[in-house]
Amino acid sequence: MSDAAETPETAQPENTQAETAKPERSRAAKWSRRGFIGAGVLAGGALLIGVGVRPGNPVGKLSSLVADGEGEQLVNSWVKIGTDNIVTAIIPHCEMGQGAHSVLAQMLADELDADWSMVEVMQAPTDGSYIVSDTARMFVAPFTMNAADWIEPTWDGLFTQIGRLADAMITGGSSSIRSTGQYQMRIAGAAARKMLVGAAADKWAVPAGEIVTRDSTLIHEASGNSAPYSQFAAAAAEQPMDHSPTLKEPKDYRLMGKSKRRTDIPGKVDGTADFGIDAKIPGIEPSDLSYAAVRRPPVPGTSVTAMDAEAAKGMPGVQQILNMGSFIAVVADGYWNASQALSTITADYSEAESPIKTTADQFAAFASALDGAGDEGGEQAASRGDAMSAYADAATKLEAEYKAPFLAHAPMEPVNCTAWVQDGKCDIWTSTQVPLMARSAAAKALGMDADDITVHHPFLGGAFGRRLENDYVTMAARIAKATGYPVKMIWSREEDTQKALYRPADLSRFKGGLDAGGKLVAYNNVFTQRHDPAEASVPGIYDIPNTSVRVAEADLHLPFSAWRSVDHSQQGFFIESFIDEAAHAAGADPLEYRIAMLGDNTERHKAVLEKVAELSNWSAPRGEGIGKGVAIVESFGTVAAEVIEVDMTSGKPKMINAWAVTDAGYVMNPDGFRNQIEGGIVFGLTAALYGEIDIVDGAAKQSNFHDYKILRMDETPAIEVAIINSGTVPIGGAGEPGTPPAAPALANAIFAASGERLREMPFARQFS
Amino acid sequence: MRILTATFAALSALTLAACGSDVEEPVEQIVVAEPGEAASYPKPDQTPEADTPEQAAE
């Protein structure tokens, strides 16, 4: 395995980095992002460092939120050092199982030279001071990320304001490590370390450059002085701040690049971790809390026109029954009683305006849009050469149409939200990827000022994009306002599967032409759904001289929501299946064909393909009915190539092995990264084999895990993930890139094993 | 990254729109009981019935 990042955890060299000379930067450190740093002293001498201190920060309010001990003073903070020498990293991103809390703390602690065993993590509160402006900036204007010093304050200020306006406290886009980690946590850690060194140098009357730091300790060997960070925390706060501290080079990393333990795991193992659904309301005994079960109209865009709740009124535990127009809620003394009463309620709903009643109607609408666009209509997404002329002249012509279904997110933790409206204030407890946006959504639903709303957001039991939405937050807020007392609203699995938001279905048509040598020289593609990222539909890694990619937009009957890897989840299947078809039409090995087709600036892609060929023993002979398929997709800054091995001897696909090779530039925590890639593969294979939300009578059909199946352990292939650290800047994400190659790799493997080309997901029902 | 761009734009609009409101009052509200008046499931100080013979044996 190519995993240069992993070295024994016992290797802990001292950081002897000179304070005055900035080392030559490696590729991985070739950026000079300036951080705006503030520091303050907490009562008792604790040091607090923050990146992002700007005029107008609500310092007093933040103090009560993150440092509410008696007499504590807060300036602003991503990190505080306590008098007990505990380093606390205050993390603005949510923890939904992806491990971001731990890795972000790891990055900060490494630059700080902190003792990892004495590092703690604190979830940042829902406050505008904890927006992740660098995430917004990285996506909206990546060209500003390495701005010159003179313009940096302008960009920083602009995106701070944009971030605040947009409530950009968001966890998504596989962005936490590569934005907040790189541009905020590391700077905060390095700045704090430099201030501590400065304070010690003054006290000991020695040159700062002679002081080394190790395991949260300052050491001056020549004089024999040493002290824990806590001893100089107060004095450090008085030191001048370097807004652009020198960051470590990879050779000096002690925590970054290592598989350090995750801080969230112990609580999840022993059951003490709190998720949104575990919300405990101050002053309310859990047994006295009220619960709401809800039902929305089955067809999107419709409302409740009449409700018969006579039977529900007499059901045990029922407290209130609400017809909110857009949904029905039963509030009771427990969730079970609420859901049982809800099941007795009958209702009438308004007529749907959408003409789409079935899945066939939806795909007919897609086909109509594509028919209307023809070969050269629609909106151009990418163009090079003259695709249709080259197609006309091609020696070999290919045509293919691919289909992808609607998909639900199905996070394990049911959708839930607890709300309490009282005395002109509102408290919200929920699992959310966007706590500030949840606050604004609740404010709008309640007609209140956002400053009067507090959103508490503990761990998320999965999300996959579902919790970027705030539909459930507004519902809970409205229920709580109507009742006047705290209510924990929990959606049933059926409610979330049938009445949520979905990965869109899509239809994609291709025409391709090969020259006499088998090279793909014409590529014409038109599809109906383009959401994000825009480049997902472009086969940009391949050198195809005549390319036309267009979108002929068609309305969706079921509402859209970002789903793990967003457009890459469909486009990866479409593009990498079609490239595979071209390879077979050319009589070429699919993996070698891809390498031969790579265009400019694809050294990383070539490397991952070659590595996955080696890892999977690609060239070895395969038995009868055994096939291997390959796919490569670059998404969220990470290049991922996957090979799936499938056994078709029973007539149905049985996955045996999966190999993935990734290049994310530099992996900060290899174990956590592999975990994410493995999870992404299982997520992608689940969708490929089983994932499907049908439309029947205008409503989503599937309801629970019996008919919306998740890959079982005994169906899951053995997965091996290899990491290439190419040192690319900027680094890539981890949460999503494992998903897009999985479906096409499986489809291509099934073709290799059986000769049957699958152009429609899900696959399993095509073999039953 | 259209989605993030669109998200930020849309949510900026949401934030601005929040200056107004999107309040929906209940179309129908049936109050059956106040919290504490209608408790009907076992409270922590009440022992639920055993689900299985094994549990009963314990």
Interface residues (C-beta under 8 A of the other chain):
Chain A: T135 A136 F139 V140 I162 L165 A166 D167 A168 I170 G172 G173 S287 D288 S290 V304 M307 A309 K313 P316 G317 V318 Q319 Q320 I321 L322 N323 M324 G325 S326 A332 D333 G334 W336 N337 M437 S440 A441 A443 K444 A445 L446 G447 A450 L468 T474 R478 A482 Y485 R530 H531 D532 P533 A534 A562 V566
Chain B: M1 R2 I3 L4 T5 A6 T7 F8 A9 L11 S12 L14 T15 A17 A18 G20 S21 D22 V23 E24 E25 P26 V27 E28 Q29 I30 V31 V32 A33 E34 P35 G36 E37 A38 A39 S40 Y41 K43 P44
